[in-house]
Amino acid sequence: MIIAARYLMTGDGRSVLENKAVLTGADGKIKRIGAKETLRKDFPEEEYKDYGDATLLPGLFDMHVHLAYWYSQPDSFNYGPQLVMLYALQHAQSAFERGITSVRDMSSAHGVCKNLKLAAEKGFVTIPHITHTDTGMCMSGGHGWEEVAQVDGPWEVRREIRRQVRDGAEWVKILTTHRSHIPEYTQEELDAAVDECHRRGIKCGVHAGTNPGIQMCIDAGFDTIEHATFMTLDHAKQMAEKGIAWTPTIMAYTLLYDICKENLEKNAGAPVNDPVMQKEMKDYQYFEPAYRAYKEHFKEFYDTGITVIAGTDMVMYQSPLLPLPRELQYMVEYGITPVQAIQTATSNPAKVLGVEDERGLVKEGLDADLLVVGGDLSKDITCLNDVKLVTLGGRKVFENGIRYVGTGNMFM
């Protein structure tokens, strides 16, 4: 198949080519990149589609998702293992409508992501590439204790990591701050977590939004820091120097700020139909400065050279699923270019996940995970809202409003 568009954004944060086309091979790889006319002439037997005034780019990565986060459902008591799995499947497949072909799940119910990946390998379902942790882990009574493993002390932390690796975890997730400046895990526990992961050859991410917890996580040497909402310029410089990536999740905190503000103004803080959101309402005073911290400092931190990776972290009831286009739009609103924003959702994540030799760029030899959106994306990030085509390994999974699932020509 030959896919052509007026613009081609490679995903490297710089390159935008014009009037190019991509030839995908039977092996699901990008076989050739060249001028439209040349490829059409050299491969006349191939299906050819020119999307005209559109942009061709790599499929996107959402680097902070919770596919099986069912706890915020009003009827959560109905969610047994089978329903949780179906919920996660529906969540995963919704990614294609947003141009997402890879996700990193940062804590879901035990075994869900592992079995989703196995189902995809067997051809039962069509879903994005998934890289996943097991459930996260926190101290006893710490952030998320209702949904993650509670472990205390460096050796208990190590033991839990070993159990999770045994059970198929590809990353490890630690949670160490919540809505206060009191860190949850000690430095000794954080150091043990990173050492055990790296000793076993896997990477680890940490939920840390406040100080001194952020500095403790930098000192421990985590591979990614999730949120880092109230980090400083010095923190960003340290992370850039150490190669620690930042997943800001701007959308998550901005949405919470907007929802809480609206509920307080219109409903006088009356209860909402979401048990998780109801708990969040009491933290409104946290969300307003969080929203402002991203808005006022994102560009300053980005300019340090820190590796930014885009993630959405959407878990509220009826919140938009995987709203990655909006996350990238915030980044542009806060000062970077659309081409730079796309890099945070393509080649940067691929490098952090260690799959840069497989995907993350429009490059010959890499997986044909491709996205076509209407318009010139290098000039207007909102073009991401106009998804024309998504391919996964060269196979169409979304086109013209139709999401293809299952095998063969099945679609819905």
N, C-alpha and C positions, 0 to 999 in steps of 0.2 A: 504494500500500500504506500502511496506517495501522498504526503500531507503538505500542503503549501499555504502560505499566508504572506501578506505584505511585509510583516515584521517577524523577526525571530530573535527572541531573548534567550541567550544561552544559559543564564542562571549564575554566571560568575560575578555578578555585581557591576559589570562594566559593558559587556558586549551586546549591542543590538544591531542585527543585520537586516538587510532589506531584500525582498523578492527571492527568498530562499525556500527550499523544500527539503523534506526529510523522507528518506526511503526506509521503511521498516522491513525487516527480514522475517522469514518463517520461524526463526529461532527466538523471536521476540526482542531482538536487539535493533539498535539504529544502525542500518547498513551503510547509508551514504547521506551526506549533507551537501547540497549544491544548488546551483541556479535552477529555478523552476523548469525552464525550457530544456536544460541539459538532462535533468533526471527524466523528464517526460520522454525525451528523445531516446535516451539510453535504455529505458525500461518501459517500452510501449505496452507491454502486457499487464502492467501493474494497475490496480485501481488507483485513480487519481482524483483528489478533491482539493480544490483551491478555495479557501475560505475568504479570499479577497482582503478587504480592509480589516484585518484581524491580526492577532499576535499569537505565535506559536512559542511555547515555553515548556520547561520540564513540569511534570506533575508535582504538586505541592506536598510538603510535609507538615503535619500538625504534630508538634513535639511535646504537647501536654494534653492528653485526653484521658477520660475515664469511661471506657466503652460500657462497662457494666455497673455504672453508678445509679442504682435504683432506689437509693435510700430517700431521695427527695420526692418520690411518688406518693400522692395522698393515700393510695391503697397499698402501701409498701408491704403490708401483711400478706398480700396475695402473691408476692414475688418469691416463689420457690426456685430451685436450681434450673428447671426447664424454662420458666418464663424469663429468668435473668439472662439465660443464654440467648433466647430469641430477642430480647431487648438489646443486648450487645450486638447481635448480628444486624438488626435494623439500624442501629447507631453507626456501625462500621460502614454499611453500604450507603448511608446518607453522605459519606465523604465524597463520593464520586460527583455528586451534584455541585460540589464546591471546588472541584478541580484537585482534590486531595487524593494522592495515590499511596502515601505512606503515613503511618501514625506511630507515635511512641506512647503506649499506655502506661501512665504513671500511678497505677494502683487500681485494680479491679478485683472483684471476687475471685477467690483462689481457683485456678484452673481454667477460667473462662477464656482468656486470651490464648493460652496454650492449645486448647481444644478448637478454638476458632481457626487458628493457623493450621492445625492438623486437618480440619474439615476442608480448608482451601487447598491444601496439598493433595487431598484425595479427590478434588474436583466436585465436592458437594456444594460449595458456595463460591462466589466471587467477591472478594473483599480486598481492601488495600493491604500493602505490606504492613505487618505489625511487628514492632519491637516492644517488649513488655517487661515490666517488673512483676513480682507477685503482689500480694497486698503490701502496702507500705508498713513501716514500723515506727512506733513512737514509744516514749516512756509511759509507764503506768499512769493513766489518767491524762495523758498528753493530747495534743491536737489530733483529732480524728480517732480517738481510742475506740469509739463504737464500731469502726469499720476496718481498722488495721490491727496488726499484731502489736501487743504491748510487751516490750522487753526492756530490762534494766540491767545496767552494768556491762562492762566491755565484753566479758565472756558470754553473757546471754545474747548480746548483740551478734557476736561472731557465730554463735550456735544457730541463731535464726537465719542469718545470711547463708550458712551452710545448708540448712534445710531448704531454703528457697532455691538455691542453686541446684540442689538435688532434684527438686520438683520442676525444674525447667525455667526458672527466672533468667532473663537475659540482661537485666539491669536490676539494681536495688534502689529502693526509695526510702529515704529517712525523713521524718518530720520533726523539726526541732524548735519552731517558734509558732505562736498563734497571734493573738491580738494585743500582746503586751511586750514590753522590753525585757521580760524575764526569759532567758533561754531555758529550754527544756532539757535536752541532753547536755551532759558535761563534756568538756574538751576531751577527756579520756575516752568517753564512749564514742564521740564523733571520730576521733583518730582511729579507734579500733575498727569502726565500720568501714572507713576508707581503706585501711590497711588490709582488712580481710577481703574486700572486693578486689582490690588491685592484685593481691597475692593470688587470687583465684582467676585473674584474667578477665574480670567483668567490670563494668563501669557503674557509677552510682550518682544519683541526683538527690538533692536535698531541698525540702520546703523550708525556706528561711526568709522572712519578710522584715524582721526588725533587728535592731542592735541591742546587745553585742553579739547576737546569734549569727549574723551575717559574717562578721569578722572571724568568729570561731570556725565557721564552715570553710572560709577561705584558707585559714591556717591548717585545717584538716586536709584540704586538697581534694574536695569533691570534683567530679567531672563537670557537673552542671549545678547551678543554683537556680531553683525555681522561685519566681516572683522577685526576690531581693528588692521589695518595694521601697524600702527606706534606706537603700545603700547610699554611700557617699561617692564623690568623685575619686577619692583615694581608693575605695573598694574597687571601683571599676578599673582603675589602673592596675591594681594588684591582680585582679582576675585576668586582665589582658596579658599581663606578664607571665602568669602561671598557666595560661591556657585553659582557664575555667570558663565555660560558656554560660550565658545568661538567657533564661527563658522568662521574659518579663510578664507575660499574660496580662497585658494592659486591658484587654476586653473584659476579663473576669471581674476585675476590681471596678472598672468603670460602670459595668452593668449593675453590679451590686450597689454602687453609689446612686445610680439613676433610679433603681427600683426602690431603694430605701427612702430616698428623697421624695419620690412620687407618693409612696404609701403614707409617709408622714404628713405630706401637704394635703393630700386628697382624702385620706381615710383615717387621719388622726392616729396612725399607728395601729389600726385594728388588725387582728390576726389574719394571716394570709393562708391560702390553701396549699401550704408547702412546709412540712416540718423543719426542713433544713433552712429555708428562707426565714422562718419565724425566729430561729436562733440567731441568724445573721442580723436581724433588725436591731438587736440590742447593741450591735457594733457599728452603728451608723457613724459615730464620731471617728471611727478608724477609716472608713471608706472615703470620706471627703478628702482628708490629707493624702490618702493613697492615690486617689484620682489626680490630685494636683502634683504629686511627686512625679508621676509618669509624664504628665503634660509639660512640666517645667524643666525636667532634667534628662529626658530620654535622649535627646540629640547630644547633649553634653557627654553623657556616658558612652553613647555610640562612637563618638569621635575619639575616644581613647584607643580604639582598635579592638575592644572587647568583641568576642564572637557572640553575636546575637542570634538566637534561634526562636522561631515563632511558635507559640502554643496558645491554646484557647482556654482550657480548664473549665469547660461549661458543665455544671452539675445541677443547677437549679431547675425545678419543675417548670416546664414550658419555656425554658430558655432556648435560644437557637442552638441547634446541634452544630458543633464544629464551625463556628463563625470565623474561620480563618481570613476570608477577604476583609472583614471588618477590622480584625487585628492589624493586618498590614496597612489598612487605611489610616488607622490611628498613628502608626509609625510615620507615615508620610505627612499627616497633619502636624505631627510633632517635630518635623524637620528634615527627614531623610528623603531621598528620591525614590520613585517607584522601582527603579532598577535595583537600588540597594535593598529595598524592602523585600523584593522577590528573592534576593540572595538569602535572606534570613529564613526562607521557607523552601529552599532548594539545595544549593551546594553547601551552605553552612551546616544544616542538619545532617546531610549525607556524610560530611567529614566527622561530625561528632559521633555519629553512629558507626563509623568505620566502614561505610558502604560506598565511599566516593568512587570506587572502581566499578560500581554497579549502576548507580543512578544519582540524580541530583543535578545533572547537566544535560543539555542537548549536545551530545558528543558521540561521534561514531564509536561503536563497540559497547556503549552502555545500553541498559534496558530502555525499551521504547515506551516509557511511562511519560506520556505527553499530554499537554493541555492546549486547547485553542480557545481564546476569548475574543470577543468583538472589539475592534478599535485598536488604538495605539497605546498599549499598556505602559510603555516607557514614559508617556506624557500624562496618563490618567489611570491611577490605581483602581478606580471604581470599575474599570473594564472587567475586573475579575467577577463582577456580578452578572456578566453576560457569557456564560459558559456554552461554547459551541460543541466541543468534543473533548472527551477524555479517553485515553488509551492506557491499558495496563499490560505491559509486555507486548505491545503492538496490537492488542485486541481491544476493540471498542467496548467500553463499559458505561459510557454515557454519551448521548448525542441527541441534540435537538429536543431536550426535555424528556428523553426516554432513558431510564436507567436499566442497563442490561445486567442480569444476575443469573446465577446457576451456570449451566453449561450449554454449549451449542448456541442456538438462536433464541433461547428463552429470554424474555425481558418482561418488564413491568413498567 
